[in-house]
Amino acid sequence: MTVAPDADGIRVRHVERADLLAVHRIERAAFPTPWPFEAFERFVEAPGFLVAVEAPEDAVAPSADGGAGERATENAPGDGDAVDAADAIDGADAMGSTGAINGAEADSWDAADAGQKEEGKEAPSNVIDDGGVVGYVVAEVTPNHGRAFGHVKDLAVHPDHRRRGIASTLLERAIVTVAGHGAASVKLEVREDNDPARTLYREFGFSPMRRREGYYEDGEDALVLAREL
């Protein structure tokens, strides 16, 4: 599948299993307490698990039926520097005490309590080619009494590729994707002191909803941010 390049030679597409090693390597480079490899395996079918890859020069636009490569909007808020400069979007523990999910912040509205990331197997280290993956976002859609919501669980950009607007592109595309799958709103969590990430989220229309005390492993609180779609 070929997709149209996004800004700065980057294209965004749905993750493939072959991408997971590269995704996990970026996760480990971005976060002090990364998700285990199998956590990403569980989200492969999630509609908002997207990767940013270096676009080949011969990348072409998808067909007009709304293919995965179509750019989300013409005017993406922000240029991505805020969050790319802030070590990706700092983590949340998404699956609560049953699983562990870090990243652009996670759980599912009120459904999961923030827990500690479980210790899990690491990705195999014998693969050399990362396939050009330079960033990723994990987002899913959860039914909620007839009003589905999206949840951005994890978002990171490789340290060598920050300050290129990649985080903004991924977040923008994730929002459009969950909306297209029926979400009426979308949420995420962020550390209160992560000003660059909070600035980016504000530009995307996210507003504080509540505080979750002791959400992170180091005991720091999380702010739950949300926006309507």
C-alpha positions in Angstrom: 0.0 0.0 0.0 1.4 3.4 -0.9 0.3 6.6 0.7 0.7 10.3 0.1 3.7 11.9 1.8 2.9 14.2 4.7 5.0 17.2 5.6 8.8 16.9 5.5 8.9 13.6 3.6 6.9 11.6 6.2 4.0 9.4 5.4 1.5 7.9 7.9 -0.1 4.5 7.6 -1.6 1.8 9.8 1.0 -0.3 11.7 2.0 -3.7 10.5 3.4 -6.5 12.6 6.7 -6.1 10.9 6.9 -2.5 12.3 6.6 -3.6 16.0 10.4 -4.0 16.6 11.0 -0.5 15.3 8.1 0.9 17.4 9.4 -0.8 20.5 12.9 0.6 19.9 11.5 4.1 19.7 9.5 3.5 22.9 12.6 2.4 24.8 14.5 5.5 23.5 11.6 7.8 24.5 10.5 6.7 27.9 12.3 5.6 31.1 9.6 3.0 31.8 8.6 1.8 28.3 5.8 -0.5 27.4 6.7 -4.2 27.0 6.9 -5.5 23.5 3.7 -7.6 23.9 1.7 -4.5 24.8 2.1 -3.3 21.2 1.2 -6.7 19.9 -2.2 -6.3 21.6 -3.0 -3.1 19.8 -2.0 -4.1 16.2 -5.7 -4.2 15.2 -6.6 -0.9 16.9 -7.6 1.6 14.2 -5.5 4.4 15.6 -2.2 2.5 15.8 -0.3 4.4 13.1 3.3 4.7 12.2 5.2 7.6 10.6 7.8 6.4 8.0 10.2 8.2 5.8 8.4 8.6 2.5 10.2 7.2 -0.6 10.5 9.6 -3.5 8.1 7.7 -5.6 5.3 7.6 -3.0 1.9 8.3 -4.7 -1.4 9.4 -3.4 -4.1 6.8 -2.6 -7.3 6.4 -4.5 -10.1 8.9 -3.9 -12.0 6.6 -1.6 -10.5 8.0 1.5 -7.4 5.8 1.8 -5.2 5.7 4.8 -2.7 8.1 3.3 -5.1 11.1 2.8 -4.0 14.0 4.9 -6.2 14.7 7.8 -6.6 18.4 7.4 -5.0 21.2 5.4 -4.2 23.2 8.5 -2.8 21.1 11.2 -2.5 23.1 14.5 1.0 23.6 15.6 4.2 22.6 13.9 5.0 19.7 16.2 8.1 21.3 17.7 6.5 21.6 21.1 6.0 17.9 21.7 8.9 16.6 19.5 11.2 18.7 21.7 9.7 17.2 24.8 10.8 13.6 24.5 7.6 12.5 22.7 4.5 12.9 24.6 5.2 11.7 28.0 3.8 8.5 29.2 0.7 7.3 30.8 0.0 3.9 32.2 -2.9 2.9 30.1 -4.2 -0.5 30.9 -4.1 0.1 34.6 -2.9 -2.5 37.0 -3.8 -5.3 34.5 -1.5 -4.3 31.9 0.6 -1.3 31.6 0.5 1.1 29.0 2.7 4.1 28.7 2.9 6.8 26.2 0.8 9.6 25.1 -1.2 8.7 27.9 -3.8 6.2 28.4 -6.5 4.2 30.0 -10.1 4.4 28.9 -12.0 7.3 30.2 -12.9 6.2 33.7 -12.7 2.5 32.9 -9.1 1.9 33.9 -7.1 3.0 36.9 -3.6 4.0 36.3 -1.3 1.2 37.3 2.3 0.3 36.9 3.6 -1.1 33.6 4.0 -4.8 33.8 7.4 -6.3 33.3 7.3 -8.2 30.0 9.4 -9.8 27.3 11.6 -7.5 25.2 11.5 -7.4 21.5 13.9 -9.6 19.7 17.1 -7.8 18.9 18.3 -9.6 15.8 16.5 -7.5 13.2 18.5 -4.8 11.5 16.1 -3.0 9.2 13.5 -0.8 11.0 11.7 -0.1 7.7 12.0 3.7 8.0 9.6 4.0 11.0 10.4 7.2 12.8 7.4 7.6 15.1 4.1 6.1 16.1 0.8 6.7 17.8 -1.5 4.2 19.5 -5.2 5.2 19.8 -8.3 3.1 20.1 -12.1 3.6 20.1 -14.1 2.3 23.1 -17.9 2.0 23.2 -19.4 3.9 26.1 -23.2 3.5 26.5 -23.9 4.5 22.9 -21.3 7.3 22.8 -17.9 5.9 21.8 -14.8 7.8 22.7 -11.3 7.7 21.4 -8.2 7.3 23.6 -4.7 8.3 22.6 -2.6 5.9 24.6 0.9 6.3 23.3 2.8 8.7 21.1 6.5 8.9 20.5 9.0 10.1 17.9 12.6 8.8 17.5 15.1 11.2 19.1 16.9 11.6 15.8 13.7 12.8 14.0 12.2 15.3 16.5 11.4 18.9 15.7 10.0 17.9 12.2 6.4 18.2 13.1 6.0 14.4 13.2 4.2 14.3 16.5 1.7 16.8 15.3 1.1 14.8 12.1 0.6 11.6 14.1 -1.8 13.2 16.6 -3.8 14.9 13.9 -4.2 11.6 12.0 -5.1 9.7 15.1 -7.9 12.2 15.9 -9.3 11.9 12.4 -9.0 8.1 12.5 -10.9 7.7 15.8 -13.6 10.2 14.7 -14.0 8.1 11.5 -14.6 5.0 13.6 -17.4 6.6 15.5 -15.8 8.4 18.5 -17.6 11.4 19.7 -14.7 12.6 21.8 -11.1 11.8 22.5 -9.0 11.9 25.7 -5.5 11.5 26.9 -3.4 12.1 30.0 -0.3 14.2 30.5 2.0 15.1 33.3 1.1 18.5 34.8 4.7 19.8 34.4 5.0 18.8 30.7 4.4 22.3 29.3 5.5 21.6 25.7 3.1 18.6 25.4 0.3 20.6 27.0 0.8 23.4 24.6 0.5 21.1 21.7 -2.6 19.5 23.1 -4.1 22.9 23.7 -3.5 23.8 20.0 -5.4 20.6 19.1 -8.4 21.7 21.2 -7.8 19.6 24.3 -9.0 21.0 27.6 -8.3 19.8 31.2 -11.1 17.6 32.6 -9.7 16.3 35.9 -6.6 15.3 37.8 -5.6 11.7 38.5 -3.5 11.5 41.6 -0.4 9.3 41.6 -1.0 8.2 38.1 2.6 7.8 37.1 5.1 5.3 38.5 7.1 8.1 40.2 3.9 9.3 42.0 3.3 12.3 39.9 -0.3 13.3 39.1 -1.7 13.2 35.6 -4.1 15.7 34.0 -6.8 14.2 31.9 -7.4 16.2 28.8 -10.3 15.8 26.4 -12.0 17.3 23.3 -15.2 16.8 21.4 -15.0 15.5 17.8 
